[in-house]
C-alpha cells in the first residue's frame, strides 16, 4: 500500500569563503513569537528547502516567499530566502525589495577571489533576509561557489528557502543539490498533473525528504486528488493541497498567509522530518 499522507485544504582556502561570519551579523530585526508553530526555528543550522516549480507559472516563487516570511514571523533564529538570479526577478517582486547582489553575483565574485563589500541581503517584512534582485541575464554563478554559499547560509539560519524556479538553469539545479528538503510545486489541474508526471519521470526519487504541493487554480478544471496522491506516493512524499494564491499586496503578505496557514504549517511539519 502506498503512502497516503495528504493535507487537504479548500482547495578554507580564500577567506571570502567564510561567509557565515557575514551572515551572523547582529541586529537582523527578526521578530520572534511565543505561539507554537512548526515553522518556528530557534537555532541554526536549520533546513535548506528548495522550492521547484514543475511547470512555468506553478507558483514556486510566491510559495517560497510565503514559507520564508511565515518562518521569519514565527522564529527567533534568522531566516533567509534566496533565488539564484535569472531572468524573472519574481522573488524580489514578491518581497517588494531587492538585495545589493544575487546569489549568482556573490558566487561569481568568490570564484574570482574578489572581495565582497557592502551588505549581502535586504531585510524584508518580519525581519526576513532576502537575497534576490531584479531580472538578470548574464551571470550564472560558479557551481562550487554556489554550493559553498548555501552551505554557509544554512549554518547561520534557522531556515533557508531557495526558489529554484523550474530547474531550467544550471544554478537552479546546483541549488537543488544543496537542499536538505525539496518541495515540488504544481498547479492542481489535469494539465498541471500531466506536466508534473513528465518532469518527475526524469528525476529519480531523492535521498532527501520531498514534499508535493498542489496549488489550486479556480480558472481550470481540478485534477483528481487520487491522481495527485498517486504522484506523491511515487516520490514517497506527503501531499499538501494549497489554496489559490493571489498576488502579494504592497501592504504585505498577511492576507495570503492567513489563507494558506494550514498548508504552510503542513509544510513546516514536513521540514521536521
C-alpha positions, -999 to 999 in steps of 0.1 A, spaced: 0 0 0 13 34 -9 17 63 14 -15 85 17 -2 114 37 -24 142 23 -30 176 40 -63 188 25 -75 224 23 -101 242 5 -86 236 -24 392 271 36 411 285 10 402 320 4 389 340 34 359 351 14 346 315 18 340 323 54 307 339 45 289 326 76 306 352 97 289 378 75 255 360 78 257 362 115 257 400 117 236 410 147 206 432 146 186 413 119 153 426 133 137 392 133 106 391 153 100 361 175 66 349 187 58 327 216 29 309 200 35 273 188 43 269 151 61 241 132 76 269 111 92 283 142 130 279 142 150 288 173 186 279 163 209 273 133 218 254 113 183 246 101 168 230 70 176 242 35 144 239 15 145 241 -23 111 251 -39 109 239 -75 80 245 -100 71 215 -121 59 239 -148 61 276 -156 36 295 -135 33 268 -109 38 294 -81 72 284 -68 84 319 -61 53 331 -42 53 299 -22 90 301 -14 84 337 -1 53 327 19 71 298 36 101 320 44 81 350 57 59 328 79 91 313 94 106 347 99 75 359 117 74 329 140 112 323 146 138 336 169 166 324 146 171 344 114 155 332 81 168 336 46 150 334 13 170 334 -19 168 327 -56 197 321 -80 194 352 -101 179 346 -135 155 364 -159 123 366 -139 130 385 -107 99 370 -92 111 366 -57 123 402 -53 90 413 -67 70 393 -41 93 406 -13 90 441 -25 127 447 -20 160 438 -38 193 428 -23 225 445 -34 236 414 -53 222 380 -62 234 346 -52 250 342 -87 268 376 -83 283 365 -50 293 331 -64 310 348 -94 329 372 -71 340 344 -48 352 322 -77 373 351 -89 386 357 -54 372 392 -54 365 409 -21 329 413 -10 319 448 2 286 461 15 256 441 26 246 406 13 209 408 17 179 431 20 157 430 51 120 425 44 88 421 65 92 403 98 129 406 95 132 382 66 166 382 49 161 384 11 188 375 -13 172 383 -46 172 411 -71 159 424 -105 160 402 -136 195 390 -145 206 376 -178 244 374 -179 256 359 -146 252 322 -139 275 318 -109 302 292 -102 288 258 -92 313 252 -63 308 287 -50 270 284 -50 272 252 -30 296 268 -5 275 299 -1 244 279 5 262 256 30 274 287 49 240 303 47 224 272 62 249 272 91 238 307 100 200 305 96 172 287 113 157 281 78 170 288 44 145 287 15 158 286 -21 135 294 -50 150 272 -78 125 280 -105 118 252 -129 154 239 -128 160 253 -163 192 269 -154 224 253 -141 224 275 -110 189 263 -101 199 227 -104 230 233 -83 209 249 -55 187 218 -56 216 195 -49 224 216 -18 190 213 -3 181 191 27 144 191 17 127 196 -17 92 209 -24 78 202 -58 50 227 -68 24 221 -95 -10 236 -104 -37 213 -91 -52 209 -126 -53 180 -150 -28 197 -173 -6 205 -143 -6 169 -131 3 156 -166 32 180 -169 44 172 -134 44 135 -143 65 142 -173 91 161 -153 93 138 -123 96 107 -146 130 121 -155 142 127 -119 148 97 -97 133 99 -61 158 118 -40 176 106 -8 163 137 10 127 144 21 104 156 -7 70 174 -5 45 176 -33 24 208 -32 -6 211 -54 -18 247 -58 -55 253 -65 -64 273 -96 -100 283 -98 -98 291 -135 -92 255 -146 -106 220 -140 -92 204 -109 -70 173 -110 -84 143 -91 -70 141 -56 -63 104 -62 -41 113 -91 -22 138 -71 -18 114 -42 -5 87 -66 21 111 -78 31 119 -42 33 82 -34 57 77 -63 80 101 -46 73 88 -11 63 124 -3 34 139 16 9 158 -5 -1 193 6 -31 209 -11 -26 247 -12 -55 271 -18 -54 295 -47 -27 322 -42 -32 357 -54 -7 385 -56 11 398 -26 -2 433 -20 21 463 -13 8 463 23 24 429 29 17 392 29 -5 388 59 -38 382 40 -22 354 19 -6 339 50 -39 337 67 -55 320 37 -26 295 34 -18 289 71 -29 253 73 -9 243 42 21 263 54 20 245 88 18 212 70 49 221 50 66 231 83 58 197 97 74 180 67 106 201 73 109 184 107 114 150 90 
